Amino acid sequence: MSPPDWLETAARRSSLEPWTLGHAFESYRELEDRTPSQLAEDLGCTEEQVHWLALCRRPEDGEGFAEQVEQIAKRFEVDLLRLTRVLRRVEVMDALRLAGADGEEAGEDSVLLAARDRSGEGETSS
């Protein structure tokens, strides 16, 4: 069965609404410099599944997040861990941007600092 003619257009429009997964996916694609087909690979699904997912409401942060992501993953038959990874990546970067907008020193420098901190894991001091 082929997807409806309107699906791709609706998915593209969803990227304009911050409350949709389409918006989160577009943010992820921009952050990671990914094409739509690469996003589908990252999620372990087809591009058509990504279009359907894009129309969903973005899970709310907090206690219900895990349950909401699990329901979405089940409904659209996508890997829960991969979907969660994409959404959490977007949330972290949004939080860093917001912190930077509030006047705190955040943004690219903070990301680099976090990367440096992580590279020291597992190393022993002499």
Number of C-alpha atoms within 10 A of each C-alpha: 3 5 11 7 8 8 15 17 10 15 22 15 15 23 19 13 14 13 16 20 24 27 23 25 25 21 21 20 17 11 12 13 11 16 12 16 14 15 21 19 15 15 21 17 17 15 17 16 16 24 23 17 21 25 21 15 17 21 19 12 11 7 8 10 14 14 11 16 19 17 14 19 18 12 10 13 12 20 16 17 13 16 18 17 13 18 19 15 15 21 16 11 17 15 13 19 16 14 14 15 12 10 8 11 13 17 17 13 10 13 13 11 12 11 11 11 10 10 10 10 8 7 7 6 5 3
